Amino acid sequence: MEPLISVVIPTKDRNEQLRRAIKSILTQEFEEYEIIVVDDGGGTSKKIVEEFKSEKIRYFETGGGKGASYARNKGIENSRGKIISFLDDDDEFLPGKLKKTAEAFSSLPEDWAVAFSSYLKEKNGKISLRPSRRYLRKNLSGDIHNLILEKNFIATITASVRKEYLEKVGGFDENLPRINDWDLWIRLSRICKFYFIKEPLAIQHVSKISISTNEEYNILSHKLLFQKHWDDFMKNCRNSVFAYRLYLLGKSLIKKGKKKEGYEYIRKARKIYPFNIRYWLVR
């Protein structure tokens, strides 16, 4: 029987964490799934996959160093499920994740192509609920295009997407070193609706070596994202919010010694929303 859900796990030289991630899927009470492990490192995770002796796990390699987006796209390409879920190798699903995802899609029209949930974020032994309680008071289901332009409140590990829609938008952008999930949600939100499951169904473990903590990657990725969707941000994002994003990017560039480029983003922020005094105090 073909699986309903394919869980794609990109991995790179984090075997102990990968073992935990796989276990969190294999212990789910839902049975109609497959696990696709895509190794973007030296191929050492194959031993971990073989330990489980499970026919539900399929293993692929990228050749090394292609990046998480390439690995996820390879997983999508080789998936057999109609629904694609994502899990990073250092995170884990909570019990009920796959069952509740399947139940959500069974009741949703075809154009409701993305289901996501809240999650628990673990950092330095402390647990917090995400998205923030302020965001949980918003309506996060339906047409969320304008809302997702303001802030990426969807963690990749909570999201499940109808495969046909991932293929329509071309999957993850492999040119973005990070925030490629935000870029994907922006593109998907133009053509489909999203459904929010109002309970945590995954745990995100934040480590010091996480790519999300790399400031150079953060700066480059935000520059590329704003360039790619500039017209959309200008038309559909509140001026005050987009201007503040540009201001933060400008400040980061200045801090890194790229003053000319940084001041250019500050000037753009002033032009879009001239009413914030701190944009005019940057010297």
SVG drawing of the C-alpha trace seen along z (x, -y; Angstrom):
<svg xmlns="http://www.w3.org/2000/svg" viewBox="-14 -61 48 66">
<polyline fill="none" stroke="black" stroke-width="0.4" points="0.0,0.0 1.3,-3.4 2.0,-5.7 -0.3,-8.8 2.5,-10.8 6.2,-11.0 8.4,-12.4 11.5,-14.0 14.6,-14.3 17.7,-16.1 20.7,-15.1 24.4,-15.9 26.8,-14.2 24.4,-14.3 23.8,-10.6 22.7,-10.7 20.2,-13.4 19.0,-11.5 18.4,-8.4 16.1,-10.4 14.3,-12.0 13.6,-8.6 12.4,-7.1 9.9,-9.9 8.3,-8.9 8.4,-5.1 6.6,-5.3 3.6,-7.2 0.3,-5.4 -0.4,-6.3 0.8,-3.7 0.4,-5.1 3.7,-6.8 7.3,-6.5 10.5,-8.1 12.9,-9.5 16.4,-10.2 18.5,-12.3 22.2,-12.4 24.0,-15.6 27.2,-14.7 29.6,-11.8 27.1,-9.0 27.6,-7.9 23.8,-8.1 23.2,-5.0 24.4,-2.9 21.8,-4.6 19.0,-3.9 20.1,-0.2 19.9,0.1 16.2,-0.3 15.6,2.5 12.4,0.9 10.9,1.1 9.3,-2.3 12.7,-4.0 14.2,-4.9 17.7,-6.3 19.3,-8.7 22.5,-10.6 23.2,-14.0 26.9,-13.5 27.6,-15.9 27.5,-19.7 24.5,-20.5 22.5,-22.1 19.3,-21.4 17.0,-22.8 18.6,-20.5 18.2,-17.5 14.6,-18.3 13.8,-18.7 15.5,-15.4 13.3,-13.9 10.2,-15.4 11.2,-14.1 11.6,-10.5 8.5,-10.6 5.5,-8.4 3.0,-10.1 0.4,-12.6 1.3,-14.7 4.9,-15.7 5.9,-16.4 9.4,-17.7 11.6,-17.0 15.1,-18.2 17.6,-15.6 18.0,-17.4 14.3,-17.8 11.5,-15.3 7.8,-14.8 5.4,-14.6 3.0,-11.6 -0.1,-12.1 1.7,-14.4 1.0,-12.2 -2.5,-11.1 -3.7,-14.6 -2.1,-15.8 -3.9,-13.0 -7.2,-13.9 -6.8,-17.6 -6.2,-16.9 -9.1,-14.4 -11.5,-17.2 -10.0,-20.0 -10.8,-21.0 -8.0,-20.4 -6.9,-24.1 -6.2,-24.0 -2.8,-22.6 -0.7,-23.3 -1.3,-22.2 0.9,-23.3 0.9,-23.4 2.4,-25.1 5.5,-23.5 7.8,-23.4 11.2,-25.2 13.9,-23.8 17.0,-26.0 19.5,-25.6 17.1,-23.3 14.2,-25.8 11.0,-25.1 8.8,-27.7 5.6,-27.5 5.8,-28.8 4.3,-30.7 4.1,-33.2 0.8,-33.5 0.3,-36.9 0.3,-35.1 -1.8,-32.3 -4.6,-34.9 -4.6,-35.6 -6.5,-33.7 -3.8,-31.6 -6.0,-29.5 -7.2,-30.4 -5.6,-33.1 -2.5,-34.0 -0.5,-35.6 -0.4,-39.2 0.3,-37.8 3.2,-35.5 4.8,-38.5 5.1,-40.2 6.7,-37.3 7.5,-33.7 5.5,-32.0 5.6,-28.5 8.3,-26.1 9.3,-23.7 9.1,-20.7 5.4,-21.4 4.4,-21.8 2.8,-19.3 2.0,-20.1 0.1,-18.4 2.8,-17.2 1.1,-18.5 1.3,-22.1 5.0,-21.7 5.6,-20.7 3.6,-23.7 5.8,-26.2 9.0,-24.3 9.9,-23.2 12.5,-24.9 14.7,-27.7 18.2,-26.2 19.8,-29.6 18.8,-30.7 21.2,-29.5 18.4,-29.9 14.8,-31.2 14.1,-29.1 11.0,-27.9 9.7,-31.5 10.2,-31.9 8.3,-28.7 5.3,-29.7 5.2,-33.1 5.0,-31.3 2.5,-28.7 0.3,-31.3 -0.3,-32.9 -2.0,-29.8 -3.5,-28.0 -4.9,-28.2 -3.3,-27.1 -4.7,-25.3 -3.5,-25.7 -3.6,-22.9 -3.9,-24.5 -1.6,-22.3 2.2,-21.6 3.0,-18.5 6.9,-18.8 9.9,-19.8 12.6,-22.0 16.0,-21.7 18.2,-24.8 21.9,-24.2 24.9,-26.6 25.9,-25.1 22.5,-25.6 22.7,-27.4 20.0,-29.7 22.6,-31.2 25.0,-32.2 24.7,-36.0 26.4,-36.0 23.8,-33.5 21.0,-35.6 22.1,-38.8 22.5,-37.2 19.3,-35.3 17.2,-38.3 18.8,-40.4 17.9,-37.7 14.4,-37.2 13.5,-40.9 14.9,-41.2 12.9,-38.2 9.6,-39.3 10.1,-43.1 6.9,-44.0 4.9,-41.6 6.3,-43.1 5.6,-46.6 2.0,-45.9 0.8,-43.5 2.9,-44.0 2.2,-46.9 4.6,-49.7 5.6,-50.0 6.5,-46.2 8.4,-46.0 10.3,-49.2 11.3,-47.8 12.6,-44.6 14.8,-46.8 16.0,-48.8 17.1,-45.7 18.9,-44.4 20.6,-47.8 21.7,-47.8 23.2,-44.2 25.1,-45.3 26.5,-48.3 27.5,-46.2 29.4,-43.9 31.3,-46.9 29.3,-47.1 28.3,-50.7 27.4,-51.9 25.1,-49.0 23.6,-49.2 22.8,-52.9 21.1,-52.2 18.6,-49.9 18.1,-52.4 17.2,-55.0 14.7,-52.6 13.1,-52.1 12.8,-55.9 11.2,-56.3 8.7,-53.5 7.8,-54.5 9.2,-57.9 7.3,-58.1 9.7,-55.9 12.2,-58.3 14.9,-55.7 15.4,-55.4 16.5,-59.0 18.9,-58.6 21.2,-56.1 24.5,-57.8"/>
</svg>
